[in-house]
Each structure stands twice: as structure tokens, then as C-alpha cells.
Amino acid sequence: MGKHKLSDELENIWYHYKPHIFIGIVVVVIGIYFVFTMLHQKHEKVDMNVVFLGNGIQTEQQEKFQKGATQNILGKSHSDSIIKTDFWPISGSLNDSQQGAQLEKLMAMMSTKQIDVLVTDKDDFFNLAQQGAFLNLSSLKPELPKGTPILAADVVTSKSTDKQRTKKEACGVLISGNKKLESIGFNTQDKVLAILSNSQHVKDARKFMTWLSQQ
């Protein structure tokens, strides 16, 4: 009789609480899945950040480009690190009134050393270069492919109430027609590649510039 009574009680519970039991099972399964995923997820360290200002590209193309950059700059010895590439859709100049949010975000990331390499259009390049935003590339010239077009900008060296002093510095590479970028759908017309002067990964940034300049 005890067994029959237990069986009846279980059937009664199943009958009245079937939906709740199903929900409970689903919750447990989802919980196990997330725990398993977190334990086995590959945590990749960002070695260097590259930001492209221009048009957005498809996710698959962005991932392909990022993988290629990582393999060529870091090699197999840094399998847990990546060269992170972000493509920000932006039309016109950063100084345009409608670009206020993007400009604010860019300035914040640059000042906190979250960007190592920047690709932007000529006008914005010259404006930022004047403020000393970019690294002088004089010592990098021998590493770049022959004929790489390097841009010099007037960099402010000192200011006073009545005038400011500037000097010419080679701090950007013109990448119009770059095949690596054109192949993934990025419009390279009048785009300039530069390394941030406060980059904490100058060595890899130089390697990236050289790699991207190779056609």
C-alpha cells in the first residue's frame, strides 16, 4: 500500500505542477549551459586597438581582417591575444556639428590611451596632428615599403598670447587605394594612417603600419 500511495502522490504532483516542473528543468539546463560556456570560453587579451573612421563594413569582413592582422603582427606565439580593429561609420569631418558624440568618444579614448592606431581622413588627420596627437614616423621610414606616401603636418611646439610655433613632422601614411582595406569594403579615399603619440604598444603599431602598407 505504501508504494501505491507514493505512486499516487507523485502522479498528483505531476498532474498539478507539470508546467512548473518543465520550467524548472529548462532553467537548470540553461544555467548548466552558461556555466559550461564560461568555463570553456577562450579569453582573448587585446594587444592593440586600431580604429578606422569612415564607413562600416560587414562583421565577417571585419573579423577576417582582424584575424589577418593578428596573425601577421603577433604570430602564433600570442594565441591568446588579438589586434582589435573597430570600424566607426562616420560621414564628413569630425568637426561637423552632427559628429559631436563621435568626436567626444574619440577624444576620451585617445586621452585614456585606448587607441594605438587611427585611420581618418586628411582634414581630421591634419587637425589632430597639429595638436601633437600622432607619433613622428621619421625613424619608421626605412621599415616601410619603398614609395609609401608619408604625410607631414605642422605640429604646434609652443603657444603664446600673440603667436604659436610649429614644426613639420612626418606623422601619417596616406593609404588611398590600399588593397587590404579595399578588399573588405572599406573606402580608403583620402584616408591617412597614424600611430597615436601616447600609444603603449608602439612596437606592434609600427609593425601594423608596415604590414598594412605592403601591397
C-alpha positions as CSV (number, residue, x, y, z in Angstrom):
1,M,0.0,0.0,0.0
2,G,2.9,2.3,0.8
3,K,4.2,2.0,-2.8
4,H,0.8,2.7,-4.3
5,K,0.3,5.7,-2.1
6,L,3.7,7.1,-3.1
7,S,2.9,6.5,-6.7
8,D,-0.5,8.3,-6.4
9,E,1.2,11.2,-4.7
10,L,3.8,11.5,-7.4
11,E,1.1,11.3,-10.2
12,N,-0.8,14.0,-8.3
13,I,2.2,16.3,-8.1
14,W,3.0,15.7,-11.8
15,Y,-0.6,16.4,-12.8
16,H,-0.9,19.7,-10.9
17,Y,2.7,21.0,-11.2
18,K,3.7,19.8,-14.7
19,P,4.3,23.3,-16.2
20,H,6.3,24.4,-13.1
21,I,8.5,21.2,-13.4
22,F,9.1,21.9,-17.1
23,I,10.1,25.5,-16.4
24,G,12.4,24.4,-13.6
25,I,14.1,21.8,-15.9
26,V,14.6,24.4,-18.6
27,V,16.1,26.9,-16.1
28,V,18.5,24.3,-14.8
29,V,19.6,23.3,-18.3
30,I,20.2,26.9,-19.3
31,G,22.2,27.5,-16.1
32,I,24.4,24.5,-16.8
33,Y,24.9,25.6,-20.4
34,F,26.1,29.1,-19.3
35,V,28.4,27.8,-16.6
36,F,29.9,25.3,-19.1
37,T,30.3,28.1,-21.7
38,M,32.0,30.5,-19.2
39,L,34.4,27.8,-18.0
40,H,35.5,26.8,-21.5
41,Q,35.3,30.3,-23.2
42,K,38.6,31.4,-24.6
43,H,39.5,34.8,-23.1
44,E,41.5,36.9,-25.6
45,K,43.7,39.7,-24.5
46,V,43.6,42.9,-26.6
47,D,47.2,43.6,-27.6
48,M,46.5,46.8,-29.6
49,N,43.5,48.8,-30.7
50,V,43.1,50.1,-34.2
51,V,40.2,52.5,-35.0
52,F,39.0,53.2,-38.6
53,L,36.8,56.3,-39.2
54,G,34.8,56.1,-42.4
55,N,32.3,53.5,-43.5
56,G,31.2,50.5,-41.6
57,I,31.9,47.0,-43.0
58,Q,30.3,43.6,-42.7
59,T,31.1,41.7,-39.5
60,E,32.6,38.7,-41.4
61,Q,35.0,41.0,-43.2
62,Q,36.0,42.8,-40.0
63,E,36.7,39.5,-38.3
64,K,38.7,38.3,-41.4
65,F,40.8,41.5,-41.4
66,Q,41.3,41.4,-37.6
67,K,42.5,37.7,-37.8
68,G,44.9,38.5,-40.6
69,A,46.4,41.5,-38.7
70,T,46.7,39.4,-35.5
71,Q,48.5,36.5,-37.3
72,N,50.9,38.8,-39.1
73,I,51.8,41.1,-36.3
74,L,51.7,38.8,-33.3
75,G,52.3,35.4,-34.8
76,K,51.4,32.0,-33.2
77,S,53.3,32.8,-30.0
78,H,50.5,35.0,-28.9
79,S,47.5,32.8,-29.5
80,D,45.6,34.4,-26.6
81,S,46.0,38.0,-27.9
82,I,44.4,39.9,-30.7
83,I,44.9,43.1,-32.7
84,K,41.4,44.6,-32.2
85,T,40.0,46.6,-35.1
86,D,36.9,48.8,-35.0
87,F,35.3,50.4,-38.0
88,W,33.2,53.5,-37.0
89,P,30.7,54.7,-39.6
90,I,31.1,58.4,-39.9
91,S,30.3,60.8,-42.7
92,G,32.1,64.1,-43.2
93,S,34.5,65.7,-40.8
94,L,34.9,65.2,-37.1
95,N,34.4,69.0,-36.7
96,D,30.9,68.8,-38.2
97,S,28.2,69.6,-35.6
98,Q,26.5,66.3,-36.1
99,Q,29.6,64.4,-35.2
100,G,29.7,65.7,-31.6
101,A,29.1,62.4,-29.9
102,Q,31.7,60.5,-32.1
103,L,34.3,63.3,-31.5
104,E,33.7,63.2,-27.8
105,K,34.1,59.4,-27.7
106,L,37.2,59.5,-29.8
107,M,38.9,62.2,-27.6
108,A,38.0,60.3,-24.5
109,M,39.5,57.0,-25.8
110,M,42.6,58.8,-27.1
111,S,43.3,60.6,-23.8
112,T,42.9,57.3,-21.9
113,K,45.3,55.5,-24.2
114,Q,42.6,53.1,-25.5
115,I,43.6,53.7,-29.2
116,D,47.0,52.9,-30.6
117,V,46.4,53.4,-34.4
118,L,43.9,55.7,-36.1
119,V,42.7,55.8,-39.7
120,T,40.9,59.0,-40.6
121,D,40.5,61.4,-43.5
122,K,43.1,64.0,-44.4
123,D,41.4,67.0,-42.9
124,D,40.9,65.4,-39.5
125,F,44.4,64.0,-39.6
126,F,45.9,67.4,-40.0
127,N,43.8,68.9,-37.3
128,L,44.7,66.2,-34.8
129,A,48.4,66.2,-35.9
130,Q,48.6,69.9,-35.2
131,Q,47.7,69.1,-31.6
132,G,50.5,66.6,-31.3
133,A,48.2,63.6,-31.4
134,F,50.5,61.4,-33.6
135,L,53.9,59.8,-33.4
136,N,56.7,61.2,-35.6
137,L,57.4,58.5,-38.2
138,S,60.9,59.6,-39.2
139,S,62.6,56.5,-37.7
140,L,60.0,54.2,-39.3
141,K,60.6,55.3,-42.9
142,P,63.3,52.6,-43.6
143,E,60.8,49.9,-42.5
144,L,58.0,51.0,-44.8
145,P,57.8,49.7,-48.4
146,K,59.6,51.8,-51.0
147,G,57.3,54.6,-52.3
148,T,55.0,54.6,-49.3
149,P,53.4,58.2,-49.3
150,I,54.2,59.8,-45.9
151,L,52.4,63.0,-44.9
152,A,54.0,65.8,-42.9
153,A,51.9,68.1,-40.7
154,D,52.5,71.3,-38.9
155,V,52.7,70.3,-35.2
156,V,52.4,73.0,-32.6
157,T,55.5,73.1,-30.4
158,S,54.7,76.2,-28.3
159,K,52.0,78.8,-27.9
160,S,51.9,82.3,-26.7
161,T,49.3,85.1,-26.5
162,D,50.2,86.5,-29.9
163,K,51.6,83.6,-31.9
164,Q,52.3,79.8,-31.9
165,R,55.4,78.0,-33.1
166,T,55.1,74.9,-35.3
167,K,57.4,72.4,-37.0
168,K,56.9,70.0,-39.8
169,E,56.7,66.3,-38.7
170,A,56.1,63.2,-40.8
171,C,53.4,61.5,-38.8
172,G,50.9,59.9,-41.3
173,V,50.8,57.4,-44.1
174,L,48.3,58.0,-47.0
175,I,46.5,54.7,-47.7
176,S,44.3,55.7,-50.6
177,G,43.7,52.5,-52.7
178,N,45.1,50.2,-50.1
179,K,44.2,46.7,-51.3
180,K,43.9,45.0,-47.9
181,L,41.2,47.6,-46.9
182,E,39.5,47.9,-50.3
183,S,39.1,44.1,-50.4
184,I,37.0,44.1,-47.2
185,G,34.8,47.0,-48.3
186,F,36.5,50.0,-46.6
187,N,36.6,53.2,-48.6
188,T,40.2,54.4,-48.5
189,Q,39.9,57.6,-50.5
190,D,41.9,60.4,-48.8
191,K,42.4,58.2,-45.7
192,V,45.5,58.5,-43.5
193,L,47.0,56.0,-41.1
194,A,48.7,57.3,-38.0
195,I,50.1,56.0,-34.7
196,L,49.0,57.8,-31.5
197,S,51.8,59.6,-29.7
198,N,50.7,58.2,-26.4
199,S,50.4,54.6,-27.6
200,Q,51.6,52.0,-25.2
201,H,52.2,49.5,-28.0
202,V,54.4,51.4,-30.4
203,K,56.4,48.4,-31.5
204,D,53.3,46.5,-32.6
205,A,51.7,49.7,-34.0
206,R,54.8,50.1,-36.2
207,K,54.6,46.5,-37.4
208,F,50.9,47.0,-38.2
209,M,51.6,50.2,-40.2
210,T,54.3,48.3,-42.2
211,W,52.1,45.3,-42.8
212,L,49.2,47.4,-43.9
213,S,51.4,49.4,-46.3
214,Q,52.6,46.2,-48.0
215,Q,50.5,45.7,-51.2
